[in-house]
Amino acid sequence: MSATLYRLASAPFEAACHVGALPEGHRARRLHGHSYLARVRVRHAAADGPCDCAGLAGRLAATVAPLDYAYLNDIVAEPTDENLARWIGARLDLPGVAALGIQSTPLAGVDLDAGGGAHVWRRFRFEAAHRLPHVPPGHPCGRMHGHGFEVILHAQTALGTRDLALDHDHLAALWAPLHAELHHACLNDLPGLANPTSELLAAWIWARLKGVLPELSWVTVYETVSAGCHYDGHHYRIWKEQRFEAALQLTRAAAGDPRRGLHGHSYVVRLHLAAPLDTVMGWTVDYGEVKALFAPLYQQIDHHRLDALPGLDQADPASLAQWLRERLHAALPALDRIDLFETPACGVALCWGGLGPALPG
Ligand SMILES: Nc1nc2c(c(=O)[nH]1)N=C([C@H](O)[C@H](O)COP(=O)(O)OP(=O)(O)OP(=O)(O)O)CN2
């Protein structure tokens, strides 16, 4: 199956603003400040040459530099997240931009797609207990345990020429009654959540909100910091994330590029899988099983020199993601996307499933 490769990059900036486009009395009409993060996802074709995600991260950082420690209203008349994303997109001036996003806090942001759509998201957290009643004896999730769950509500809407797609506060207001039910609860005790897997929790939240939020496009549930599930009303997609530490040398980098010499990174790899729900277990694929099936490959890359691995003489993120795909597809047939970050600011997403790339990433 052919795959689509995206370069992913992000760049932070600190800035002050006030947003007059919001209704009278809204707190963001007052002068305030944010630690912003700009994010971009750019489609990369073989004809584009080497897939240099660090180059993209550098270009994005240079593009947002005029916004750093600035009063944004001097630069963008109405500095909503949507307008900041437009401003950055126009100056980045790159072909193949699939999404350009701004998060004004770690809890909220918006991504603009190439078709003029706005994808608004807001992150929430609740602390709860649960156990999974149908797992085999001895499975750790069969015991009563708990998590600091995180949920992202995603809303997709056409933006047109508007300054603002949807106020994040609207998502927060709709979430509030669910938070009251879920926070400090035992999920198994809630009606409809007798088997509270991430998948069934995401579907439960979807069923509760879709009627009052027609723009709802995905619900994301982070069960732990490293694993979670997306649900869009039809499809379940899960991910499992792992970190690894490795060295490499990019012998084909341009003359003078320090990456021609030995260097290293703390990598993050995120494996995404799309599969139908197992109606007995209430999940798609067990996160623990994904980790176990990845383990033999993980042992080859963690605390190793990547360019010494058989079949991987250039260990740039795109080549490494492809290398992992070739070695994982037999063990994990539901795998349909691999995200690989060499730093928090730069990486790739290799996607070959029928569904578009789901956030995060
Ligand atoms: N597809 C699903 N798989 C699993 C679910 C689930 O809801 N859907 N739930 C669990 C457990 O509840 C467990 O607490 C979380 O799983 P896991 O990522 O395996 O937990 P760890 O944090 O312990 O993982 P490590 O990476 O090994 O630290 C299991 N599977």
The ligand as a Tripos MOL2 file, in Angstrom:
@<TRIPOS>MOLECULE
LIG
   30    31     1     0     0
SMALL
NO_CHARGES

@<TRIPOS>ATOM
      1 N1         -6.8090   -0.7670   23.1720 N.pl3     1 LIG1
      2 C1         -6.7410   -0.6720   24.5220 C.ar      1 LIG1
      3 N2         -5.7770   -1.3080   25.1620 N.ar      1 LIG1
      4 C2         -5.6720   -1.2030   26.5150 C.ar      1 LIG1
      5 C3         -6.5890   -0.4270   27.2310 C.ar      1 LIG1
      6 C4         -7.6230    0.2110   26.5160 C.ar      1 LIG1
      7 O1         -8.4740    0.9200   27.0760 O.2       1 LIG1
      8 N3         -7.6640    0.0780   25.1580 N.ar      1 LIG1
      9 N4         -6.4300   -0.2620   28.5670 N.2       1 LIG1
     10 C5         -5.4140   -0.8140   29.2270 C.2       1 LIG1
     11 C6         -5.1590   -0.5320   30.6960 C.3       1 LIG1
     12 O2         -6.2710    0.0760   31.2840 O.3       1 LIG1
     13 C7         -3.8130    0.1980   31.0340 C.3       1 LIG1
     14 O3         -3.9270    0.9230   32.2580 O.3       1 LIG1
     15 C8         -3.2080    1.1600   30.0370 C.3       1 LIG1
     16 O4         -2.4240    0.4770   29.1240 O.3       1 LIG1
     17 P1         -0.8200    0.4930   28.8630 P.3       1 LIG1
     18 O5         -0.4590    1.5510   27.8570 O.co2     1 LIG1
     19 O6         -0.4200   -0.8890   28.5100 O.co2     1 LIG1
     20 O7         -0.2490    0.8850   30.2840 O.3       1 LIG1
     21 P2          1.1890    1.2910   30.8170 P.3       1 LIG1
     22 O8          1.2020    2.7390   31.1060 O.co2     1 LIG1
     23 O9          1.4880    0.3860   31.9550 O.co2     1 LIG1
     24 O10         2.1930    1.0100   29.6540 O.3       1 LIG1
     25 P3          3.7630    0.9870   29.6560 P.3       1 LIG1
     26 O11         4.1620    1.6290   28.3510 O.co2     1 LIG1
     27 O12         4.1200   -0.4690   29.6900 O.co2     1 LIG1
     28 O13         4.2860    1.7230   30.8390 O.co2     1 LIG1
     29 C9         -4.4990   -1.7460   28.5580 C.3       1 LIG1
     30 N5         -4.6880   -1.8400   27.1610 N.pl3     1 LIG1
@<TRIPOS>BOND
     1     1     2 1
     2     2     3 ar
     3     2     8 ar
     4     3     4 ar
     5     4     5 ar
     6     4    30 1
     7     5     6 ar
     8     5     9 1
     9     6     7 2
    10     6     8 ar
    11     9    10 2
    12    10    11 1
    13    10    29 1
    14    11    12 1
    15    11    13 1
    16    13    14 1
    17    13    15 1
    18    15    16 1
    19    16    17 1
    20    17    18 2
    21    17    19 1
    22    17    20 1
    23    20    21 1
    24    21    22 2
    25    21    23 1
    26    21    24 1
    27    24    25 1
    28    25    26 2
    29    25    27 1
    30    25    28 1
    31    29    30 1
@<TRIPOS>SUBSTRUCTURE
     1 LIG1         1 GROUP 0 **** ****
